[in-house]
Amino acid sequence: MAEIDQVRPLAPSRDQQSSSDDEEALIKSKHLRRIKLCGCVSAISLLIFVIVSVILSFTVFKAKDPIVTTNNITLTNLDFSVNLNPMTPSVKVNMSLLIDMSIKNPNSASFKFRNATTAINYRGVAVAEVKNPPGIAKARRTFRMNVTADVLADRLATRPELFSDVMSGHITLNTYTEISGRVKILIIKKHAEIKMNCTVNVDFSSKQVQDMNCKRKVKI
């Protein structure tokens, strides 16, 4: 019997293999260039956004000072008694004050503020202290808040001038409020500290608060 010759597949030529490798390398190179191009475009876009945001934050959207106003301070309670004994003259005063305040936010973003403290002083002695709740003054809106403070009679009595002040018909009190918060405009955060000082006279005959004079200081 005649032997049947086996047909063997032809091995690919070196030129064909080299061409295939070149095409694969070219595809990979194009893919890498596209990735690099996308990365560069993204980085440039981000940089432009940051630059524009910073420029707008210092021009069109520049942070403005929140405006804190003490609208009114009123007496909600006033009781006092006087001991005219020449040997041991004394006076006892119980008093509560309602402090009406507002925060006007002129910015295009909300002003968020934390807990604040309102203190009332009489001749340098802290006679009342109350916590103000946190809140948010919305953009270009006014946030209103009321704070009630009960004056401590025993702290008032630590000042020897109390008797003569009450007998004169009025005492002078100082209120102090400090509010801390922040405004976030685009990517820029601005912190603000607001301090409000008020001086009032409490008239014992009319049982009213008179001659209110307030000064505020804002640091942003």
DRENPA-3360 file (N, C-alpha, C; in nm, 2 decimals, always signed):
BEGIN
1 = MAEIDQVR = +0.08/-0.12/+0.00/+0.00/+0.00/+0.00/+0.09/+0.12/+0.00 ~ +0.03/+0.22/-0.07/+0.11/+0.34/-0.08/+0.09/+0.42/+0.04 ~ +0.20/+0.48/+0.09/+0.19/+0.56/+0.21/+0.13/+0.69/+0.18 ~ +0.03/+0.73/+0.27/-0.04/+0.86/+0.25/+0.04/+0.97/+0.32 ~ +0.08/+1.07/+0.25/+0.16/+1.18/+0.30/+0.07/+1.27/+0.39 ~ +0.11/+1.30/+0.51/+0.03/+1.39/+0.60/+0.06/+1.53/+0.56 ~ -0.06/+1.61/+0.56/-0.04/+1.75/+0.52/-0.03/+1.83/+0.65 ~ +0.08/+1.90/+0.66/+0.10/+1.98/+0.78/+0.07/+2.13/+0.76;
9 = PLAPSRDQ = +0.01/+2.19/+0.86/-0.03/+2.34/+0.84/+0.10/+2.42/+0.83 ~ +0.09/+2.52/+0.75/+0.21/+2.60/+0.73/+0.22/+2.70/+0.85 ~ +0.34/+2.71/+0.90/+0.37/+2.80/+1.01/+0.36/+2.94/+0.96 ~ +0.30/+3.04/+1.05/+0.29/+3.18/+1.00/+0.43/+3.23/+0.98 ~ +0.44/+3.32/+0.88/+0.57/+3.38/+0.85/+0.61/+3.48/+0.96 ~ +0.73/+3.51/+0.97/+0.78/+3.61/+1.07/+0.73/+3.75/+1.03 ~ +0.71/+3.77/+0.90/+0.66/+3.91/+0.87/+0.52/+3.93/+0.91 ~ +0.43/+3.82/+0.90/+0.30/+3.83/+0.95/+0.29/+3.85/+1.10;
17 = QSSSDDEE = +0.37/+3.78/+1.18/+0.37/+3.79/+1.32/+0.42/+3.93/+1.36 ~ +0.52/+3.98/+1.30/+0.57/+4.11/+1.33/+0.47/+4.22/+1.30 ~ +0.39/+4.20/+1.19/+0.29/+4.30/+1.16/+0.18/+4.30/+1.26 ~ +0.14/+4.18/+1.31/+0.04/+4.17/+1.41/+0.08/+4.24/+1.54 ~ +0.20/+4.22/+1.58/+0.26/+4.28/+1.70/+0.26/+4.43/+1.69 ~ +0.29/+4.48/+1.57/+0.30/+4.62/+1.55/+0.16/+4.69/+1.56 ~ +0.06/+4.61/+1.51/-0.08/+4.66/+1.51/-0.13/+4.67/+1.66 ~ -0.10/+4.56/+1.73/-0.14/+4.56/+1.88/-0.07/+4.67/+1.96;
25 = ALIKSKHL = +0.06/+4.69/+1.93/+0.13/+4.80/+2.00/+0.07/+4.94/+1.96 ~ +0.03/+4.95/+1.83/-0.02/+5.08/+1.79/-0.16/+5.11/+1.86 ~ -0.24/+5.00/+1.87/-0.37/+5.01/+1.94/-0.35/+5.05/+2.09 ~ -0.25/+4.98/+2.15/-0.23/+5.02/+2.29/-0.18/+5.16/+2.31 ~ -0.09/+5.20/+2.22/-0.04/+5.34/+2.22/-0.15/+5.44/+2.21 ~ -0.24/+5.41/+2.11/-0.36/+5.51/+2.09/-0.45/+5.51/+2.22 ~ -0.47/+5.39/+2.28/-0.55/+5.38/+2.40/-0.49/+5.46/+2.51 ~ -0.36/+5.45/+2.53/-0.29/+5.52/+2.64/-0.29/+5.67/+2.61;
33 = RRIKLCGC = -0.28/+5.71/+2.48/-0.29/+5.86/+2.45/-0.43/+5.91/+2.48 ~ -0.53/+5.83/+2.46/-0.66/+5.88/+2.49/-0.69/+5.89/+2.64 ~ -0.63/+5.80/+2.71/-0.64/+5.81/+2.86/-0.57/+5.93/+2.91 ~ -0.45/+5.95/+2.86/-0.37/+6.07/+2.90/-0.45/+6.20/+2.86 ~ -0.51/+6.20/+2.74/-0.58/+6.32/+2.69/-0.70/+6.35/+2.78 ~ -0.77/+6.24/+2.81/-0.89/+6.26/+2.90/-0.85/+6.31/+3.04 ~ -0.73/+6.25/+3.09/-0.68/+6.30/+3.22/-0.64/+6.45/+3.22 ~ -0.58/+6.49/+3.11/-0.54/+6.63/+3.09/-0.66/+6.72/+3.08;
41 = VSAISLLI = -0.76/+6.68/+3.00/-0.88/+6.76/+2.99/-0.95/+6.77/+3.12 ~ -0.96/+6.66/+3.20/-1.03/+6.66/+3.33/-0.95/+6.76/+3.43 ~ -0.82/+6.74/+3.43/-0.74/+6.83/+3.52/-0.75/+6.98/+3.48 ~ -0.75/+7.01/+3.35/-0.76/+7.15/+3.31/-0.90/+7.20/+3.34 ~ -1.00/+7.12/+3.32/-1.14/+7.16/+3.36/-1.16/+7.19/+3.50 ~ -1.10/+7.10/+3.59/-1.10/+7.12/+3.73/-1.03/+7.24/+3.77 ~ -0.91/+7.27/+3.71/-0.84/+7.39/+3.74/-0.91/+7.51/+3.71 ~ -0.98/+7.51/+3.59/-1.06/+7.63/+3.55/-1.17/+7.65/+3.64;
49 = FVIVSVIL = -1.24/+7.54/+3.68/-1.35/+7.55/+3.78/-1.31/+7.61/+3.91 ~ -1.19/+7.57/+3.96/-1.14/+7.62/+4.09/-1.11/+7.77/+4.07 ~ -1.04/+7.81/+3.96/-1.00/+7.95/+3.94/-1.13/+8.03/+3.93 ~ -1.22/+7.99/+3.85/-1.35/+8.07/+3.84/-1.42/+8.08/+3.97 ~ -1.42/+7.97/+4.05/-1.49/+7.97/+4.18/-1.42/+8.07/+4.27 ~ -1.29/+8.07/+4.27/-1.22/+8.16/+4.36/-1.24/+8.31/+4.32 ~ -1.24/+8.33/+4.19/-1.26/+8.47/+4.14/-1.40/+8.52/+4.17 ~ -1.50/+8.43/+4.15/-1.64/+8.47/+4.19/-1.66/+8.49/+4.34;
57 = SFTVFKAK = -1.59/+8.40/+4.42/-1.60/+8.41/+4.56/-1.55/+8.55/+4.61 ~ -1.45/+8.60/+4.54/-1.39/+8.73/+4.59/-1.45/+8.85/+4.51 ~ -1.54/+8.83/+4.42/-1.60/+8.94/+4.34/-1.76/+8.93/+4.36 ~ -1.82/+8.86/+4.26/-1.97/+8.86/+4.26/-2.02/+8.80/+4.39 ~ -1.97/+8.68/+4.43/-2.02/+8.62/+4.55/-1.93/+8.64/+4.68 ~ -1.87/+8.75/+4.68/-1.79/+8.78/+4.80/-1.87/+8.78/+4.93 ~ -1.81/+8.71/+5.03/-1.89/+8.70/+5.16/-1.90/+8.84/+5.23 ~ -2.02/+8.87/+5.27/-2.05/+8.99/+5.34/-2.08/+8.96/+5.48;
65 = DPIVTTNN = -2.06/+9.07/+5.57/-2.08/+9.05/+5.71/-2.23/+9.03/+5.74 ~ -2.26/+8.93/+5.82/-2.39/+8.91/+5.87/-2.42/+9.03/+5.97 ~ -2.54/+9.08/+5.97/-2.58/+9.20/+6.05/-2.66/+9.15/+6.17 ~ -2.61/+9.16/+6.29/-2.68/+9.13/+6.41/-2.74/+9.25/+6.47 ~ -2.86/+9.25/+6.51/-2.93/+9.36/+6.57/-3.00/+9.32/+6.69 ~ -2.99/+9.40/+6.80/-3.07/+9.38/+6.92/-3.19/+9.47/+6.90 ~ -3.30/+9.41/+6.87/-3.42/+9.49/+6.83/-3.48/+9.56/+6.96 ~ -3.48/+9.48/+7.07/-3.55/+9.53/+7.19/-3.51/+9.45/+7.31;
73 = ITLTNLDF = -3.50/+9.51/+7.42/-3.48/+9.44/+7.55/-3.60/+9.48/+7.64 ~ -3.68/+9.39/+7.69/-3.79/+9.42/+7.77/-3.79/+9.35/+7.90 ~ -3.85/+9.40/+8.00/-3.87/+9.34/+8.13/-3.99/+9.25/+8.13 ~ -3.97/+9.12/+8.16/-4.09/+9.03/+8.18/-4.12/+9.01/+8.32 ~ -4.03/+9.05/+8.41/-4.06/+9.04/+8.55/-3.96/+9.13/+8.63 ~ -4.02/+9.20/+8.73/-3.94/+9.28/+8.81/-4.00/+9.29/+8.95 ~ -3.94/+9.23/+9.05/-3.98/+9.24/+9.19/-3.87/+9.29/+9.27 ~ -3.89/+9.38/+9.37/-3.78/+9.42/+9.45/-3.84/+9.46/+9.59;
81 = SVNLNPMT = -3.75/+9.44/+9.69/-3.79/+9.49/+9.82/-3.67/+9.56/+9.89 ~ -3.70/+9.66/+9.97/-3.59/+9.74/+10.03/-3.61/+9.73/+10.18 ~ -3.49/+9.71/+10.24/-3.48/+9.71/+10.39/-3.42/+9.84/+10.43 ~ -3.49/+9.93/+10.49/-3.44/+10.07/+10.52/-3.38/+10.07/+10.66 ~ -3.36/+9.96/+10.73/-3.29/+9.96/+10.86/-3.16/+10.03/+10.85 ~ -3.14/+10.14/+10.92/-3.01/+10.21/+10.91/-2.89/+10.13/+10.95 ~ -2.91/+10.03/+11.03/-2.80/+9.95/+11.07/-2.76/+9.85/+10.96 ~ -2.86/+9.79/+10.89/-2.83/+9.69/+10.79/-2.92/+9.72/+10.67;
89 = PSVKVNMS = -2.90/+9.83/+10.60/-2.99/+9.85/+10.48/-2.95/+9.75/+10.37 ~ -3.06/+9.71/+10.30/-3.04/+9.61/+10.20/-3.15/+9.62/+10.10 ~ -3.13/+9.55/+9.99/-3.23/+9.55/+9.88/-3.22/+9.41/+9.81 ~ -3.34/+9.36/+9.77/-3.34/+9.23/+9.70/-3.42/+9.25/+9.57 ~ -3.36/+9.21/+9.46/-3.42/+9.23/+9.33/-3.43/+9.10/+9.25 ~ -3.55/+9.07/+9.20/-3.57/+8.96/+9.11/-3.61/+9.02/+8.97 ~ -3.55/+8.97/+8.87/-3.57/+9.03/+8.74/-3.55/+8.93/+8.63 ~ -3.63/+8.94/+8.52/-3.62/+8.86/+8.40/-3.63/+8.96/+8.28;
97 = LLIDMSIK = -3.54/+8.93/+8.19/-3.53/+9.01/+8.07/-3.56/+8.93/+7.94 ~ -3.63/+8.99/+7.85/-3.64/+8.92/+7.71/-3.56/+9.00/+7.61 ~ -3.47/+8.94/+7.55/-3.38/+9.00/+7.45/-3.42/+8.96/+7.31 ~ -3.47/+9.05/+7.23/-3.51/+9.02/+7.10/-3.40/+9.06/+7.00 ~ -3.35/+8.96/+6.93/-3.24/+8.98/+6.84/-3.27/+8.93/+6.70 ~ -3.20/+8.98/+6.60/-3.22/+8.93/+6.46/-3.08/+8.92/+6.39 ~ -3.07/+8.82/+6.30/-2.94/+8.81/+6.22/-2.98/+8.82/+6.08 ~ -2.94/+8.93/+6.01/-2.97/+8.95/+5.87/-2.85/+8.90/+5.79;
105 = NPNSASFK = -2.88/+8.81/+5.69/-2.77/+8.75/+5.61/-2.78/+8.80/+5.47 ~ -2.69/+8.89/+5.43/-2.69/+8.95/+5.30/-2.63/+8.87/+5.19 ~ -2.58/+8.75/+5.23/-2.50/+8.67/+5.13/-2.60/+8.58/+5.05 ~ -2.54/+8.53/+4.94/-2.61/+8.44/+4.85/-2.61/+8.29/+4.89 ~ -2.56/+8.27/+5.01/-2.56/+8.14/+5.07/-2.60/+8.15/+5.22 ~ -2.64/+8.04/+5.28/-2.69/+8.04/+5.42/-2.57/+8.06/+5.51 ~ -2.61/+8.13/+5.63/-2.51/+8.15/+5.74/-2.55/+8.06/+5.85 ~ -2.47/+7.96/+5.88/-2.50/+7.86/+5.98/-2.42/+7.90/+6.11;
113 = FRNATTAI = -2.49/+7.91/+6.22/-2.42/+7.95/+6.34/-2.44/+7.85/+6.45 ~ -2.34/+7.84/+6.54/-2.35/+7.74/+6.65/-2.41/+7.80/+6.77 ~ -2.41/+7.72/+6.88/-2.46/+7.77/+7.01/-2.39/+7.89/+7.05 ~ -2.46/+7.99/+7.10/-2.40/+8.11/+7.14/-2.44/+8.14/+7.29 ~ -2.38/+8.23/+7.35/-2.41/+8.26/+7.49/-2.43/+8.41/+7.51 ~ -2.54/+8.44/+7.58/-2.57/+8.58/+7.61/-2.55/+8.60/+7.76 ~ -2.47/+8.69/+7.80/-2.44/+8.72/+7.94/-2.49/+8.86/+7.98 ~ -2.53/+8.87/+8.10/-2.58/+9.00/+8.15/-2.49/+9.04/+8.27;
121 = NYRGVAVA = -2.43/+9.15/+8.27/-2.34/+9.20/+8.37/-2.39/+9.32/+8.44 ~ -2.37/+9.32/+8.57/-2.40/+9.44/+8.65/-2.27/+9.49/+8.72 ~ -2.22/+9.60/+8.69/-2.10/+9.65/+8.74/-1.98/+9.55/+8.74 ~ -1.97/+9.48/+8.63/-1.86/+9.39/+8.61/-1.89/+9.25/+8.66 ~ -2.00/+9.22/+8.73/-2.04/+9.09/+8.78/-2.14/+9.03/+8.69 ~ -2.11/+8.90/+8.65/-2.21/+8.83/+8.56/-2.33/+8.79/+8.65 ~ -2.44/+8.84/+8.62/-2.56/+8.81/+8.70/-2.66/+8.73/+8.62 ~ -2.64/+8.70/+8.50/-2.72/+8.61/+8.42/-2.65/+8.55/+8.30;
129 = EVKNPPGI = -2.68/+8.43/+8.26/-2.62/+8.37/+8.15/-2.72/+8.27/+8.08 ~ -2.73/+8.28/+7.95/-2.83/+8.20/+7.88/-2.77/+8.15/+7.75 ~ -2.80/+8.03/+7.71/-2.76/+7.97/+7.58/-2.85/+8.01/+7.47 ~ -2.79/+8.06/+7.36/-2.87/+8.08/+7.24/-2.87/+7.95/+7.16 ~ -2.98/+7.90/+7.10/-2.98/+7.78/+7.02/-2.91/+7.81/+6.89 ~ -2.86/+7.70/+6.83/-2.80/+7.71/+6.69/-2.91/+7.74/+6.59 ~ -2.87/+7.78/+6.47/-2.97/+7.81/+6.37/-2.90/+7.84/+6.24 ~ -2.99/+7.86/+6.14/-2.95/+7.89/+6.00/-3.02/+8.02/+5.95;
137 = AKARRTFR = -2.95/+8.12/+5.92/-3.00/+8.24/+5.85/-2.99/+8.21/+5.70 ~ -3.10/+8.19/+5.64/-3.10/+8.16/+5.49/-3.05/+8.28/+5.41 ~ -3.02/+8.25/+5.29/-2.96/+8.35/+5.20/-3.05/+8.47/+5.18 ~ -3.00/+8.59/+5.21/-3.07/+8.71/+5.19/-3.20/+8.71/+5.27 ~ -3.20/+8.65/+5.39/-3.31/+8.65/+5.48/-3.27/+8.69/+5.62 ~ -3.36/+8.72/+5.70/-3.34/+8.76/+5.84/-3.39/+8.65/+5.94 ~ -3.30/+8.61/+6.03/-3.34/+8.51/+6.13/-3.36/+8.58/+6.26 ~ -3.48/+8.55/+6.32/-3.52/+8.62/+6.44/-3.51/+8.52/+6.56;
145 = MNVTADVL = -3.46/+8.57/+6.67/-3.46/+8.48/+6.79/-3.48/+8.57/+6.92 ~ -3.55/+8.51/+7.01/-3.57/+8.57/+7.14/-3.50/+8.49/+7.25 ~ -3.44/+8.56/+7.34/-3.37/+8.49/+7.45/-3.42/+8.55/+7.58 ~ -3.46/+8.46/+7.68/-3.50/+8.51/+7.81/-3.40/+8.48/+7.91 ~ -3.36/+8.58/+7.99/-3.26/+8.57/+8.09/-3.31/+8.60/+8.23 ~ -3.29/+8.51/+8.32/-3.33/+8.54/+8.46/-3.21/+8.59/+8.54 ~ -3.22/+8.71/+8.59/-3.11/+8.77/+8.67/-3.11/+8.71/+8.81 ~ -2.99/+8.67/+8.85/-2.98/+8.60/+8.98/-2.96/+8.71/+9.09;
153 = ADRLATRP = -3.06/+8.71/+9.19/-3.06/+8.81/+9.29/-2.94/+8.81/+9.38 ~ -2.89/+8.68/+9.41/-2.77/+8.68/+9.50/-2.65/+8.73/+9.43 ~ -2.64/+8.72/+9.30/-2.52/+8.78/+9.23/-2.53/+8.93/+9.23 ~ -2.65/+8.98/+9.21/-2.67/+9.13/+9.22/-2.63/+9.18/+9.35 ~ -2.66/+9.11/+9.45/-2.64/+9.16/+9.59/-2.49/+9.16/+9.63 ~ -2.40/+9.10/+9.55/-2.26/+9.10/+9.58/-2.20/+9.24/+9.56 ~ -2.27/+9.32/+9.48/-2.22/+9.46/+9.46/-2.28/+9.55/+9.56 ~ -2.19/+9.62/+9.64/-2.25/+9.71/+9.75/-2.32/+9.83/+9.69;
161 = ELFSDVMS = -2.30/+9.86/+9.56/-2.37/+9.98/+9.50/-2.51/+9.95/+9.47 ~ -2.56/+9.83/+9.48/-2.69/+9.79/+9.44/-2.80/+9.87/+9.52 ~ -2.78/+9.89/+9.65/-2.87/+9.96/+9.73/-2.89/+10.11/+9.68 ~ -2.78/+10.17/+9.66/-2.78/+10.31/+9.62/-2.84/+10.33/+9.48 ~ -2.81/+10.23/+9.39/-2.86/+10.23/+9.26/-3.01/+10.22/+9.25 ~ -3.06/+10.12/+9.33/-3.21/+10.10/+9.34/-3.28/+10.22/+9.40 ~ -3.22/+10.28/+9.50/-3.28/+10.40/+9.56/-3.27/+10.52/+9.47 ~ -3.18/+10.52/+9.37/-3.18/+10.63/+9.28/-3.28/+10.61/+9.17;
169 = GHITLNTY = -3.34/+10.49/+9.16/-3.45/+10.47/+9.07/-3.42/+10.38/+8.95 ~ -3.29/+10.35/+8.93/-3.26/+10.27/+8.81/-3.12/+10.20/+8.83 ~ -3.10/+10.09/+8.76/-2.97/+10.03/+8.76/-2.93/+10.01/+8.61 ~ -2.80/+10.01/+8.59/-2.75/+9.99/+8.45/-2.69/+9.85/+8.44 ~ -2.74/+9.79/+8.33/-2.70/+9.65/+8.29/-2.63/+9.65/+8.16 ~ -2.54/+9.55/+8.14/-2.47/+9.53/+8.01/-2.50/+9.39/+7.97 ~ -2.54/+9.38/+7.84/-2.56/+9.25/+7.78/-2.45/+9.22/+7.68 ~ -2.41/+9.10/+7.67/-2.30/+9.06/+7.58/-2.34/+8.93/+7.51;
177 = TEISGRVK = -2.34/+8.93/+7.38/-2.37/+8.81/+7.30/-2.26/+8.79/+7.20 ~ -2.21/+8.67/+7.19/-2.11/+8.63/+7.08/-2.17/+8.52/+7.00 ~ -2.17/+8.53/+6.87/-2.22/+8.43/+6.78/-2.11/+8.40/+6.68 ~ -2.09/+8.27/+6.66/-1.99/+8.22/+6.57/-2.05/+8.12/+6.47 ~ -2.02/+8.15/+6.34/-2.08/+8.06/+6.24/-1.99/+8.07/+6.11 ~ -2.05/+8.02/+6.00/-1.98/+8.02/+5.87/-2.08/+8.04/+5.76 ~ -2.02/+8.09/+5.65/-2.09/+8.10/+5.52/-2.01/+8.02/+5.42 ~ -2.07/+7.93/+5.34/-2.00/+7.86/+5.24/-2.06/+7.90/+5.10;
185 = ILIIKKHA = -1.97/+7.97/+5.03/-2.01/+8.02/+4.89/-1.92/+7.94/+4.79 ~ -1.99/+7.86/+4.71/-1.92/+7.77/+4.61/-1.83/+7.68/+4.69 ~ -1.70/+7.69/+4.67/-1.60/+7.60/+4.75/-1.53/+7.68/+4.86 ~ -1.57/+7.80/+4.88/-1.50/+7.89/+4.98/-1.58/+7.89/+5.10 ~ -1.52/+7.86/+5.22/-1.59/+7.88/+5.35/-1.53/+8.00/+5.42 ~ -1.62/+8.08/+5.47/-1.59/+8.20/+5.55/-1.65/+8.19/+5.69 ~ -1.56/+8.20/+5.79/-1.60/+8.20/+5.92/-1.63/+8.34/+5.97 ~ -1.73/+8.35/+6.05/-1.77/+8.49/+6.10/-1.79/+8.48/+6.26;
193 = EIKMNCTV = -1.73/+8.58/+6.32/-1.76/+8.60/+6.47/-1.82/+8.73/+6.49 ~ -1.94/+8.73/+6.55/-2.02/+8.85/+6.58/-2.03/+8.87/+6.73 ~ -1.99/+8.99/+6.77/-2.00/+9.03/+6.91/-2.10/+9.15/+6.92 ~ -2.19/+9.14/+7.02/-2.29/+9.24/+7.04/-2.29/+9.29/+7.18 ~ -2.26/+9.41/+7.21/-2.26/+9.47/+7.34/-2.38/+9.57/+7.35 ~ -2.46/+9.56/+7.45/-2.56/+9.66/+7.48/-2.56/+9.71/+7.62 ~ -2.59/+9.83/+7.64/-2.61/+9.89/+7.77/-2.75/+9.94/+7.79 ~ -2.81/+9.91/+7.90/-2.95/+9.95/+7.92/-2.97/+10.00/+8.07;
201 = NVDFSSKQ = -3.07/+10.08/+8.09/-3.11/+10.12/+8.22/-3.24/+10.06/+8.25 ~ -3.25/+10.00/+8.37/-3.37/+9.94/+8.42/-3.44/+10.04/+8.52 ~ -3.55/+10.09/+8.48/-3.62/+10.19/+8.56/-3.72/+10.12/+8.65 ~ -3.70/+10.15/+8.79/-3.78/+10.08/+8.88/-3.92/+10.14/+8.90 ~ -3.94/+10.26/+8.87/-4.07/+10.32/+8.89/-4.16/+10.29/+8.78 ~ -4.11/+10.29/+8.65/-4.20/+10.25/+8.54/-4.19/+10.10/+8.50 ~ -4.09/+10.03/+8.56/-4.06/+9.89/+8.54/-4.04/+9.87/+8.39 ~ -3.96/+9.95/+8.33/-3.93/+9.94/+8.19/-3.78/+9.96/+8.17;
209 = VQDMNCKR = -3.73/+9.91/+8.05/-3.60/+9.92/+8.01/-3.58/+10.05/+7.92 ~ -3.49/+10.13/+7.96/-3.47/+10.26/+7.89/-3.33/+10.28/+7.84 ~ -3.31/+10.37/+7.75/-3.18/+10.42/+7.70/-3.09/+10.30/+7.65 ~ -3.15/+10.22/+7.56/-3.07/+10.10/+7.51/-2.97/+10.16/+7.41 ~ -2.84/+10.12/+7.43/-2.74/+10.16/+7.34/-2.65/+10.03/+7.30 ~ -2.65/+10.00/+7.17/-2.58/+9.87/+7.13/-2.47/+9.90/+7.03 ~ -2.36/+9.82/+7.05/-2.25/+9.83/+6.95/-2.22/+9.68/+6.91 ~ -2.19/+9.66/+6.78/-2.16/+9.53/+6.73/-2.02/+9.53/+6.66;
217 = KVKI = -1.96/+9.42/+6.67/-1.83/+9.40/+6.60/-1.83/+9.27/+6.53 ~ -1.80/+9.27/+6.40/-1.80/+9.15/+6.32/-1.66/+9.12/+6.26 ~ -1.62/+9.00/+6.27/-1.49/+8.96/+6.22/-1.51/+8.84/+6.13 ~ -1.48/+8.85/+6.00/-1.50/+8.75/+5.90/-1.38/+8.72/+5.82;
% end
